[in-house]
């Protein structure tokens, strides 16, 4: 130790010794992508970014940071929407004297470790990109059940840490339900090897379910064993339009009764959402009835390649039409048409981002209350912010509504207090959801963006329980500070 | 307080004030069924049995016991196999001076609170019998996914506390996967109301997954909201026989690939198991090939009432026969035959209990290793205890093998150290499972019977994490002492 070295220099040198100098980023330009969320809304700060290549390196980094009293922010693809992977933000939440966190980005830990098609399991490092896991499963004639917009860049570790949802939850469940086993580096740097590939294990508390969804606040997920499913061999994709939510809900309930386990997707979009997508993807054509207030993208899948899903879908649509629940419907006649239906759904994020300031929310309510929730939330938001329009995209089978008050860029720029307005709009939507027994976070997590809402909307006893667990596992609170807990 | 009342008298009087005198049992004869497990193997002791009728009564009992420093054993149908609901046993685990626990039996809290067929959810009190939940779902054209032998007497609270499995896990998951929300009385008597019916909720740590499977060591589950599923409208049940486990595993894997989500049951039985069942149910006839080393009960279900599952099953069996994987097979031609197939499976528990001393185990290994596990475990057990025979019944799709070294009553009585022998046999089987990455507890839980095995077979770091959680939520360790933790 030289006279001139600060504690920060000493930590940096240790991290360089652990992962190699080229894998510790400190240059402002290099660090920038790791301290900003992908939408560019939140700009944090970090002491450095460390890029470990192995669980042992992660453990050494965690131990070294713990010894130095420096906090850690684990990061995967950095595609989250609630700032859970953004370090040191908001700045005023961190005391000026505390050193900025170390970002622990796991992208170099991206190996597929084992695929077991007989046992229907795959073991991967946390930095594997979701699409690579999907592809590895497919190469073994199996299927990984999670699909979402960011699948080309989000990583499995982040998926697990945030219990990511997506469009396949209705059939396969959220990421949590895929997790058979985990490897986690604990806050003291010990490695918990819980990488079991068992379909059932009742030997004590379900630790994997505690780490899943904990957003890096209890340790760093370094590897996982995930469920695989038989690969679908038949698809049928349809586009439905309806006059109101009540009709769409009846379509959902009847379709579930008729073909239950075959429903792989049931996504609701409103007319405003479709207008925005069409505006930003000019060559896009809607499969049916562009003036309909609501549309639904419905997909059936089956592992039986002989299954005649088209005939089944026709029978379903016939019943729904006869019951007066549909305005119109179209079935994709081939894989090109199927892709074009999905292009509408997948175009949403980019289109909304270009279009204006969408104050996206991630509400879930009991499925039966989706219509009433939308009606009340729309009325309350528009009464106070009449310049907004209501954009809706929902995983309807999960009761999960992305209720998005959308402001034009001009209207948004004209608002005097933008950050406060964003909080106020979201709070209004969350309050309506809470009245219906709903949640303010269905699939995106809490991060720091919604930490205040967790404290505000959940019973003090519930958050106190979470704090007791946090304290029991991370007594110095150095793991991803400011996330989940405000 | 009179001079003559002991602290125990004072507690009893308080409990009588809370639930009514007739619902506090102290008479030895009355208490007996609540301090003995249903197989009659473990005989504990209790200060009394309290039978509350409401969550508020449970909370008051918990607070009163906490104040008196008396431990609590929550109890449902008392149908468990690992002694998790037996109070005060083994006696030597409790200091002579400590008062015996209070048994908190929830059978009077047996109301169906709400059924939501649109949202596919049911809310029930913890004392509801599983079969009543199944029936309530069916009355609303829905299906509850858990089926097990004790369903006529086990209770939902116990199912959740032990994360009960059964024959439907391959399709619907364990009890844990059904739990959308919980109400729990915490060790300090506060009531956590987490009775949400949301399909998705990512607002902080998944507390419901911590209480599910915690066997009453973290609090008392008083109510639950559970997932429902569309009701199956078509069934096909088949009886397969095969020469060896490898062939049965290939049958399973091919059937999964072909018809994935339709497989509702895939149960393996060996010849010895079938001999015992036939011996004890003389009028029972096997559907095919009584001399086959292995048989499998396979059931497909479908929510589509038009599904031609018989034709599908015939196609599958044709492929399996052509591949040389089957000895023989039979398809149930009608519901009476289907019932007779199931009668074989459901006759197992009673038949084994009558037949001798079955040292049942509850192992799970990765599915691909089931055959090797059975081979090695059989060889090791028979080498040391040649008087035993190996009885097998397995939920094969889950890799969950009830590997049962069976001793005749006479052979068992002749053993000098029976309790030690039982432990030694089980430990041998568990060791083999552990070599294959398996667990000693797949669906029955830990209780006190396997608490030593948890400490022995799991990494110290893993059990230390569990203890930290236990300490954080139950700092006086008065909730179901001696269970899970030895």
Interface residues (C-beta under 8 A of the other chain):
Chain A: X116 X117 X118 X119 X120 X121 X141 X162 X163 X165 X169 X173 X174 X176 X177 X186 X190 X192 X193 X194 X196 X197 X198 X199 X200 X201 X202 X203 X204 X205 X206 X207 X209 X210 X212 X213 X214 X229 X230 X231 X249 X253 X256 X257 X258 X259 X260 X261 X262 X302 X303 X304 X306 X312 X315 X362 X364 X365 X366 X367 X368 X395 X397 X398 X399 X400 X437 X438 X439 X440 X441 X442 X443 X444 X445 X446 X450 X454 X457 X458 X459 X461 X462 X463 X465 X466 X468 X469 X470 X471 X472 X473 X484
Chain B: X116 X117 X118 X119 X120 X121 X141 X162 X163 X165 X169 X173 X174 X176 X177 X186 X190 X192 X193 X194 X196 X197 X198 X199 X200 X201 X202 X203 X204 X205 X206 X207 X209 X210 X212 X213 X214 X229 X230 X231 X249 X253 X256 X257 X258 X259 X260 X261 X262 X302 X303 X304 X306 X312 X315 X362 X364 X365 X366 X367 X368 X369 X395 X397 X398 X399 X400 X437 X438 X439 X440 X441 X442 X443 X444 X445 X446 X450 X454 X457 X458 X459 X461 X462 X463 X465 X466 X468 X469 X470 X471 X472 X473 X484
